[in-house]
Amino acid sequence: QVQLVESGGGLVQAGGSLRLSCAMSGRTFNTYFMGWFRRAPGKEREFAAAIDWISSSTRYADSVKGRFTISRDNNKNTVYLQMNSLKPEDTAVYYCAASRGAAVVPGPYDYWGQGTQVTVSS
């Protein structure tokens, strides 16, 4: 089992920044891909960003590219999502997820955190 705990959400004005953290514990040796997804009110869960734990290669949704940066700290078993130039449409619950294979859709992700709320005011 892999446990994921997100933190760092909150309320911020448009144009501001937040950094989300996802601490991973448990049987992490076979986890290769870490993703951030988000679900806005009344919408489906959508992909935001992902990182390959081994190679550090990254992928981003077009809606966040250039504004969000995903990174990981191997020593701390933690993945981060730095969010800059936030917009009201970024308001959502943000979830961290772990997968044994590269994916930009929710299906292949085996483990999920509880989510952290991000609210961007206009």
N, C-alpha and C positions, 0 to 999 in steps of 0.2 A: 504494500500500500504506500501511496505517496500522499502527504498532507501539504496543502497549500494555504497560506494565510496572507491575504492582501491587507495593505494599509496605505494611508496617505491621501485618501479622498477628502473632499470638503467642498466648501462654497468659495468660488472665486469670481471676480469680475471678468467680463470679456476682455481679451488681450493679456490676461494674466497667465500664470504658470502653476503647475502642480507636478509633483513626482510621486508616482505610485510604486510601492514595493510589493514583492511577492516572495515570501520566505518559504522554501521547500524543505521538507523533512521526510524521513522514512526511507523506503527502498528506491533511492533515486538513481542507482547505477545504470538502469536501463532506460532512462529518460533522455531523449535526444532533442526534443523540440519544445520550446516554451512559447505560449501564445497569450496575447491579451485580446479579449473580446469585450464587447459592450452591448447593453440592451437599453435602449431609450424607451420611455413610456409609450405603450401601444405599438411597439415595433418588434421585429424579430432580432434575435441576437446576431451581431455582425462582427466580423473579423476586424481588428485594428492593427495589430503588429505581432510579429513572431521572430524568434531567434533560435538558431541551431546552437545547442549547448556546447558542441564539440568545436565547430568551425567558427562560430559567432556570426555566420552569415545571417542577414536580416531580411524581412519582408514587411511591407506596409500596405495598408489599404490606401487607395488614391485619396480618400477623404482626409487622411492624416499625414500623408507624405509631406516632408519638409517642415512639419510642425512637431511631430512626435518622434522620440528616439527611444528604442528599446536597447537595453544592455544587460549584462549579467556579471555577477561577481562569484567566481567559482569557490573562493574561500568561504564565502558566507552563504553559499547555496541560495542566492537571492537574485531575482530578476527585477529590473526597474523599467518603468515607463515614464520618461520625462515628457511632459506635455506643455508646449509653449503656444503662445498666440491662441489661447483657447477661445472658442466660439460658443454661443448659446446652444447650437446644435450638437455640441460635444457632451451635453448633459445626458448622463446615463449611469447605470450601474456597470462598473468595470470588473471583469472577471479574469483571473489568471488561470491558465490551464496547462496541462502537461501531456505530451504525446510521445510515443515511441517512433513516430515517423513524421516527416514534414507535412504540414497541412495548413491551409488557410480557411478551412471550414470546420465547424464544431465537431462533426461526427467522429473523426479519428482521435480526438482528445479523450484520454481515459480518466483524467483527474481534474477536478475543478475546485477553486476556492469558493468562499462564501460571497464574495463580491464586496466592492466598496463604492459608495455613492460619490459621484462627481456632479456638481451643479454649477453651471456657468451663468451668471446673471448678465443681462444686457445693460 
